[in-house]
Amino acid sequence: MTGQRRWPLCSLVANEGILRWALTSAPSNLQSSPSKLLFVGIVFCGAFMFRNRAAVRVPGVVHVISTLERGGMEMRTLELFRALRGSIRPVVFQTSGDRGSLSQLFEEAGCEVVTLRFRSHAFAKALVKELSRADVTTLHLHVAQGRMYAGILLIAAALVGTPTRVAHFRSEGRAHERSSLKASAAELIGRLSIELFATDIIGVSPSSLSGGWKRLWEGDPRCRVIPSGIDVPLLERETAFSRTVLPVPDGVPVVLHVGRDVAAKNRMRAIEILGDARSSGHEFSLVFVGRDDPVSHAELLSSASSCGVSEHVFFLGQRSDLWALFKSCDAMLNTSFREGLPGAILEATAVGVPVVASSIPSNEYVSSFFESVRTVSLAEGNGVWIEELQRAYKRRRSITLAHALKQFSESPFSLSDASRAFLRLWSGGRAG
């Protein structure tokens, strides 16, 4: 069973005396017949909406995602759908109103993609219709910050009787603090709705629950950690990324920094580390992979110029050949202020790329499983980071692909483990 809370109304549905209860339990101030009939009607509507659904062979699972663009959460969800194809019937509501670049890949994985703006009558109508289908077992929400929308959707799912209602936390903190009274009230309502109506509260790491949800989450039976599973392809068949694409001299280490250009990824610190490294005689080239932001990209170019490293910084943008890039680099650098579960670090580790990462809780969590991941405090000077990168280059030469794949397959981050956990959850059982 899931960690679902038992509501008094749910128990009453199965009671033959429901009519007697409704008539006798109406508040005493409802003296008029119309008022009492209205109360009885509400009870019976609730009884219908909280009905038990028969077990289904292939559970319908409804996800609500802002946009299907390439990112950690989107890629992990896509890989999960591919692994469970035929075992679930996934539906994704894309609420930005725009068809993201990954939409076709989701459809090819057997997922129905519905693109409607969140604040529209069409979205509300379509979502309620889908949740009301007899085979739908789960509403699965990916919660970052701004929990108000999640709360609204969880209430809707509860009203139509969706048995499993998942709030999935993927970040260990909020992107920014909201101080307005209106925003604070919305946040409070959203949090209360998750508290009352979520049957399962999942985190990709312990810190995603303690930072994204609440500090003392361990005492809540609905809360548990399910690390996102990484789909490791047959890398021997991958074509290695050719360094000839980059004007990097032979023997100069290539360091990858993976993640779209947002403040949390802290790209600026990586450029500062490169600047200090080259000024102290330690050469390497820095390659950024991930969608660029026009405004911050200009600032990064200016910083690279000021540090005298413009010719040694490369921006590849959004890529689909990340595995090949990893196979051809010497180390990965992660300077994030905040993560949830750092998927790029896991991907690098799976193919034997050593990682130097900021010592935030989620990175520390991953490093506890892999010796190839070393963490450094963001408060440390750039010299400490440079020394760790030097050690990483040496480790790279001693790590074989076969050993890395074997070690990763034995970790809790494999796709097979995640697939089993989520299939249990979506089928009405405990995820872990």
C-alpha positions as CSV (number, residue, x, y, z in Angstrom):
1,M,0.0,0.0,0.0
2,T,1.1,3.6,-0.5
3,G,1.4,6.0,2.3
4,Q,-2.1,7.2,1.6
5,R,-4.1,8.9,4.4
6,R,-7.5,7.4,5.2
7,W,-10.2,10.0,5.0
8,P,-13.4,9.5,7.1
9,L,-15.4,10.0,3.9
10,C,-13.6,7.1,2.2
11,S,-14.5,4.8,5.0
12,L,-18.1,5.9,4.9
13,V,-18.4,5.1,1.2
14,A,-18.4,1.4,2.0
15,N,-20.9,1.8,4.8
16,E,-24.5,0.7,4.1
17,G,-25.7,3.4,6.5
18,I,-24.2,6.3,4.5
19,L,-27.7,7.8,3.8
20,R,-28.7,7.6,7.5
21,W,-25.3,9.2,8.5
22,A,-25.7,12.0,6.0
23,L,-29.2,12.8,7.1
24,T,-28.5,12.7,10.8
25,S,-25.0,14.4,10.7
26,A,-26.1,17.5,8.9
27,P,-25.1,20.5,11.0
28,S,-27.9,21.7,13.3
29,N,-28.1,25.1,11.7
30,L,-29.2,23.5,8.4
31,Q,-32.9,23.4,9.4
32,S,-34.4,23.9,6.0
33,S,-35.0,21.0,3.7
34,P,-33.1,22.5,0.8
35,S,-30.1,23.1,2.9
36,K,-30.1,19.6,4.3
37,L,-30.6,18.1,0.8
38,L,-27.6,20.2,-0.4
39,F,-25.5,18.7,2.4
40,V,-26.6,15.2,1.5
41,G,-25.8,15.9,-2.1
42,I,-22.3,17.0,-1.2
43,V,-21.8,13.8,0.8
44,F,-22.9,11.6,-2.1
45,C,-20.8,13.6,-4.6
46,G,-17.8,13.1,-2.4
47,A,-18.6,9.4,-2.0
48,F,-18.6,9.0,-5.8
49,M,-15.5,11.0,-6.3
50,F,-13.6,9.0,-3.7
51,R,-14.7,5.7,-5.2
52,N,-12.3,2.8,-5.2
53,R,-11.1,1.8,-8.6
54,A,-10.6,-1.7,-9.7
55,A,-7.1,-3.0,-10.2
56,V,-5.8,-2.4,-13.8
57,R,-3.3,-4.4,-15.7
58,V,-1.6,-1.4,-17.3
59,P,-1.8,1.6,-15.0
60,G,-2.4,5.1,-16.5
61,V,0.1,7.6,-15.1
62,V,-0.5,11.3,-15.6
63,H,2.5,13.7,-15.3
64,V,2.3,17.5,-15.4
65,I,5.4,19.1,-16.7
66,S,6.0,22.8,-17.7
67,T,7.8,22.0,-21.0
68,L,9.5,19.1,-22.5
69,E,12.9,20.6,-23.2
70,R,16.2,18.9,-22.6
71,G,17.1,18.9,-18.9
72,G,17.8,16.5,-16.1
73,M,14.2,15.9,-15.0
74,E,12.9,15.6,-18.5
75,M,15.6,13.2,-19.6
76,R,15.3,11.0,-16.6
77,T,11.5,10.8,-17.1
78,L,11.9,10.0,-20.7
79,E,14.3,7.2,-19.9
80,L,11.9,5.8,-17.3
81,F,9.0,5.8,-19.8
82,R,11.2,3.9,-22.3
83,A,12.2,1.3,-19.7
84,L,8.6,0.8,-18.7
85,R,7.0,0.8,-22.1
86,G,4.1,-1.6,-22.2
87,S,3.9,-1.7,-18.4
88,I,2.3,1.7,-18.0
89,R,0.2,4.1,-20.0
90,P,1.9,7.5,-19.5
91,V,0.3,10.8,-20.3
92,V,2.2,14.1,-20.0
93,F,0.4,17.4,-19.8
94,Q,2.8,20.1,-21.1
95,T,1.5,23.3,-19.4
96,S,3.6,26.0,-21.1
97,G,1.4,25.8,-24.2
98,D,4.5,25.3,-26.4
99,R,5.5,21.9,-27.8
100,G,9.0,21.2,-26.4
101,S,11.9,19.8,-28.4
102,L,11.6,16.4,-26.6
103,S,7.9,16.0,-27.3
104,Q,8.4,13.6,-30.2
105,L,10.9,11.5,-28.3
106,F,8.3,11.1,-25.5
107,E,5.7,10.1,-28.0
108,E,8.0,7.6,-29.5
109,A,8.4,6.1,-26.0
110,G,4.7,5.4,-26.0
111,C,3.6,8.6,-24.1
112,E,0.6,10.7,-25.0
113,V,1.6,14.4,-24.9
114,V,-1.1,17.0,-24.3
115,T,0.0,20.6,-24.8
116,L,-2.3,23.1,-23.1
117,R,-1.7,26.2,-21.1
118,F,-2.1,25.7,-17.4
119,R,-4.3,28.8,-16.9
120,S,-6.9,27.7,-19.4
121,H,-10.3,26.1,-19.3
122,A,-9.2,23.5,-21.9
123,F,-6.4,22.3,-19.6
124,A,-8.7,21.9,-16.6
125,K,-11.3,20.1,-18.6
126,A,-8.8,17.7,-20.3
127,L,-7.0,17.0,-17.0
128,V,-10.1,16.1,-15.1
129,K,-11.3,13.9,-18.0
130,E,-8.0,12.1,-18.1
131,L,-7.9,11.6,-14.3
132,S,-11.4,10.3,-14.4
133,R,-10.5,7.4,-16.6
134,A,-10.9,4.0,-14.9
135,D,-7.3,2.9,-15.6
136,V,-5.6,6.0,-14.3
137,T,-3.9,5.2,-11.0
138,T,-1.6,8.2,-10.5
139,L,-1.1,11.9,-10.8
140,H,2.6,12.5,-10.6
141,L,3.8,16.1,-10.0
142,H,7.4,17.3,-10.3
143,V,7.8,20.0,-7.7
144,A,10.6,22.5,-7.8
145,Q,9.5,25.8,-6.3
146,G,6.2,27.5,-6.2
147,R,4.0,24.8,-4.8
148,M,0.7,26.5,-5.3
149,Y,0.0,24.9,-8.7
150,A,0.9,21.4,-7.3
151,G,-1.6,21.9,-4.5
152,I,-4.4,22.8,-6.9
153,L,-3.7,19.7,-9.0
154,L,-3.5,17.4,-6.0
155,I,-6.9,18.6,-4.7
156,A,-8.4,18.0,-8.2
157,A,-7.0,14.5,-8.3
158,A,-8.3,13.8,-4.9
159,L,-11.8,15.0,-5.9
160,V,-12.0,12.7,-8.9
161,G,-10.7,9.8,-6.9
162,T,-7.2,9.3,-8.2
163,P,-5.7,6.8,-5.8
164,T,-2.0,7.7,-5.9
165,R,-1.1,11.3,-5.8
166,V,2.7,12.0,-6.0
167,A,4.6,15.1,-5.1
168,H,8.1,14.6,-6.5
169,F,10.8,16.9,-5.2
170,R,13.9,17.3,-7.5
171,S,15.7,20.2,-6.0
172,E,17.3,20.8,-2.6
173,G,16.2,24.4,-2.3
174,R,14.2,27.2,-3.9
175,A,15.5,29.2,-6.8
176,H,14.9,32.5,-5.0
177,E,13.1,33.8,-2.0
178,R,9.6,35.1,-2.4
179,S,8.8,37.9,0.1
180,S,5.5,39.3,-1.0
181,L,2.4,38.6,1.1
182,K,0.5,37.2,-1.9
183,A,3.4,34.8,-2.8
184,S,3.8,33.7,0.8
185,A,0.1,33.0,1.1
186,A,0.1,31.0,-2.2
187,E,3.1,29.0,-1.0
188,L,1.4,28.3,2.3
189,I,-1.7,27.0,0.6
190,G,0.3,24.9,-1.8
191,R,2.3,23.4,1.1
192,L,-0.8,22.7,3.1
193,S,-2.5,21.0,0.0
194,I,0.5,18.7,-0.5
195,E,0.4,17.9,3.2
196,L,-3.3,17.0,3.1
197,F,-3.7,15.5,-0.4
198,A,-0.4,13.9,-1.5
199,T,-0.4,10.1,-0.9
200,D,3.4,9.9,-1.6
201,I,6.1,12.4,-1.3
202,I,9.3,11.4,-3.2
203,G,12.7,13.0,-3.3
204,V,15.6,12.3,-5.7
205,S,18.0,12.6,-2.8
206,P,17.7,13.1,1.0
207,S,18.6,16.8,0.6
208,S,15.8,17.3,-2.0
209,L,13.3,16.3,0.7
210,S,14.9,18.2,3.6
211,G,15.5,21.3,1.5
212,G,12.6,21.1,-0.9
213,W,9.9,19.8,1.4
214,K,10.7,19.9,5.1
215,R,13.6,19.2,7.4
216,L,12.0,16.5,9.5
217,W,10.6,14.4,6.6
218,E,11.8,11.0,7.9
219,G,8.9,10.6,10.3
220,D,6.3,10.8,7.5
221,P,5.7,7.3,6.0
222,R,4.7,8.9,2.7
223,C,8.2,10.4,2.3
224,R,11.1,8.4,0.8
225,V,14.0,8.8,-1.5
226,I,14.0,7.2,-5.0
227,P,17.2,8.2,-6.9
228,S,16.7,8.9,-10.5
229,G,17.9,6.0,-12.6
230,I,20.5,6.6,-15.3
231,D,20.2,4.8,-18.6
232,V,23.7,3.8,-19.6
233,P,23.7,2.8,-23.3
234,L,26.1,0.4,-24.9
235,L,28.9,2.9,-24.8
236,E,31.3,0.7,-26.8
237,R,29.1,1.4,-29.8
238,E,29.2,5.2,-29.3
239,T,31.3,7.2,-31.6
240,A,33.8,9.2,-29.5
241,F,33.5,13.0,-29.8
242,S,36.3,14.3,-32.0
243,R,38.5,16.9,-30.4
244,T,39.2,18.2,-33.9
245,V,35.8,20.0,-33.5
246,L,37.6,22.1,-30.9
247,P,40.9,23.8,-31.5
248,V,42.5,22.2,-28.4
249,P,46.2,21.3,-28.7
250,D,47.1,17.7,-28.0
251,G,47.9,17.0,-24.4
252,V,45.8,19.9,-23.1
253,P,43.1,18.5,-20.7
254,V,39.5,19.1,-21.6
255,V,37.1,19.8,-18.7
256,L,33.3,19.6,-19.2
257,H,30.8,21.7,-17.3
258,V,27.3,20.3,-17.9
259,G,24.0,22.1,-17.3
260,R,21.9,24.8,-18.8
261,D,22.9,28.4,-18.1
262,V,21.0,29.2,-14.9
263,A,22.2,30.9,-11.8
264,A,22.2,27.7,-9.7
265,K,24.8,26.1,-12.1
266,N,27.3,28.9,-11.3
267,R,29.2,28.9,-14.6
268,M,31.0,32.1,-13.7
269,R,33.0,30.4,-11.0
270,A,34.2,27.8,-13.5
271,I,35.6,30.5,-15.7
272,E,37.3,32.1,-12.7
273,I,38.9,28.8,-11.8
274,L,40.1,28.4,-15.4
275,G,41.6,31.9,-15.4
276,D,43.5,31.3,-12.2
277,A,44.7,27.9,-13.5
278,R,46.1,29.2,-16.7
279,S,47.7,32.2,-15.0
280,S,49.5,29.7,-12.6
281,G,50.7,27.5,-15.5
282,H,48.1,24.8,-15.3
283,E,46.5,24.5,-18.7
284,F,43.1,23.1,-19.5
285,S,40.2,24.0,-21.8
286,L,36.7,24.5,-20.4
287,V,33.7,23.2,-22.4
288,F,30.2,24.3,-21.4
289,V,27.4,21.9,-22.4
290,G,23.8,23.0,-22.0
291,R,21.3,25.6,-23.2
292,D,22.7,29.1,-23.1
293,D,20.9,32.2,-21.7
294,P,21.5,35.2,-23.9
295,V,22.0,37.7,-21.1
296,S,24.3,35.7,-18.8
297,H,26.1,34.3,-21.9
298,A,27.3,37.8,-22.7
299,E,28.4,38.2,-19.1
300,L,30.4,35.0,-19.3
301,L,32.1,36.0,-22.5
302,S,33.1,39.3,-20.9
303,S,34.4,37.5,-17.8
304,A,36.4,35.1,-20.0
305,S,37.9,38.0,-21.9
306,S,38.8,39.8,-18.6
307,C,40.5,36.6,-17.3
308,G,42.4,36.2,-20.6
309,V,40.9,32.8,-21.4
310,S,38.5,33.5,-24.2
311,E,40.4,31.2,-26.5
312,H,40.1,28.3,-24.0
313,V,36.4,28.5,-23.3
314,F,33.9,26.8,-25.6
315,F,30.1,26.8,-25.5
316,L,28.5,23.8,-27.2
317,G,24.9,24.6,-26.3
318,Q,22.3,21.9,-26.0
319,R,23.7,18.5,-27.2
320,S,22.3,15.0,-27.7
321,D,25.7,13.3,-27.8
322,L,26.7,13.8,-24.2
323,W,27.9,10.3,-23.8
324,A,30.4,10.8,-26.6
325,L,31.5,14.1,-25.0
326,F,32.1,12.3,-21.7
327,K,34.2,9.6,-23.4
328,S,36.5,12.3,-24.9
329,C,37.1,14.6,-21.9
330,D,39.5,14.3,-19.0
331,A,37.4,15.5,-16.1
332,M,34.1,17.1,-15.2
333,L,33.7,20.3,-13.1
334,N,30.5,21.1,-11.2
335,T,30.3,24.4,-9.4
336,S,26.6,24.4,-8.6
337,F,25.0,26.3,-5.7
338,R,22.1,23.9,-5.7
339,E,21.1,20.6,-7.3
340,G,18.6,17.9,-6.6
341,L,20.3,14.8,-7.8
342,P,23.2,15.8,-10.1
343,G,22.4,13.7,-13.2
344,A,25.4,14.9,-15.2
345,I,27.7,13.8,-12.4
346,L,26.1,10.3,-12.4
347,E,26.5,10.1,-16.2
348,A,30.1,11.1,-16.0
349,T,30.8,8.6,-13.2
350,A,29.1,5.8,-15.2
351,V,31.7,6.1,-18.0
352,G,34.7,6.6,-15.8
353,V,35.1,10.4,-15.9
354,P,36.4,11.8,-12.6
355,V,34.4,14.7,-11.2
356,V,35.3,17.7,-9.0
357,A,32.1,19.2,-7.6
358,S,30.9,21.7,-5.1
359,S,30.3,20.3,-1.6
360,I,26.6,20.9,-1.5
361,P,24.4,18.1,0.1
362,S,23.3,16.4,-3.1
363,N,26.8,16.2,-4.5
364,E,28.1,14.8,-1.2
365,Y,25.3,12.2,-1.4
366,V,26.6,11.0,-4.8
367,S,30.3,11.2,-3.7
368,S,29.5,8.8,-0.9
369,F,29.0,6.0,-3.5
370,F,31.9,6.8,-5.9
371,E,35.5,7.5,-5.2
372,S,35.8,9.2,-8.5
373,V,33.7,12.1,-7.3
374,R,35.6,14.6,-5.1
375,T,33.9,17.6,-3.5
376,V,35.3,21.0,-2.7
377,S,33.6,23.8,-0.7
378,L,32.6,26.8,-2.8
379,A,34.2,28.9,0.0
380,E,37.6,27.4,-0.8
381,G,40.0,29.4,-3.0
382,N,40.4,28.5,-6.7
383,G,43.8,27.0,-5.9
384,V,42.1,24.1,-4.1
385,W,39.8,23.5,-7.0
386,I,42.8,23.5,-9.4
387,E,44.7,20.9,-7.3
388,E,41.7,18.6,-7.3
389,L,41.4,18.9,-11.1
390,Q,45.1,18.0,-11.4
391,R,44.4,14.8,-9.4
392,A,41.3,14.1,-11.5
393,Y,43.4,14.0,-14.7
394,K,45.6,11.4,-13.2
395,R,42.6,9.3,-12.0
396,R,41.1,9.4,-15.5
397,R,44.0,7.4,-16.9
398,S,43.5,4.6,-14.3
399,I,39.7,4.2,-14.7
400,T,38.6,1.7,-17.3
401,L,35.1,1.9,-18.9
402,A,34.4,-1.7,-17.9
403,H,35.2,-1.0,-14.2
404,A,33.2,2.2,-14.2
405,L,30.1,0.5,-15.7
406,K,30.3,-2.4,-13.2
407,Q,30.6,0.0,-10.2
408,F,27.7,2.1,-11.5
409,S,25.5,-0.9,-12.1
410,E,25.9,-1.9,-8.5
411,S,25.0,1.5,-7.2
412,P,21.4,2.7,-6.3
413,F,21.4,4.9,-9.4
414,S,20.7,2.3,-12.1
415,L,17.6,2.7,-14.2
416,S,16.5,-0.9,-13.4
417,D,16.2,0.0,-9.7
418,A,14.3,3.2,-10.4
419,S,12.0,1.4,-12.9
420,R,11.0,-1.2,-10.4
421,A,10.4,1.4,-7.6
422,F,8.2,3.6,-9.8
423,L,6.3,0.7,-11.3
424,R,5.4,-0.4,-7.8
425,L,4.4,3.1,-6.8
426,W,2.2,3.7,-9.9
427,S,0.6,0.3,-9.6
428,G,-0.6,1.1,-6.1
429,G,2.3,-0.3,-3.9
430,R,5.1,1.1,-1.9
431,A,7.9,2.5,-4.0
432,G,10.6,1.4,-1.7
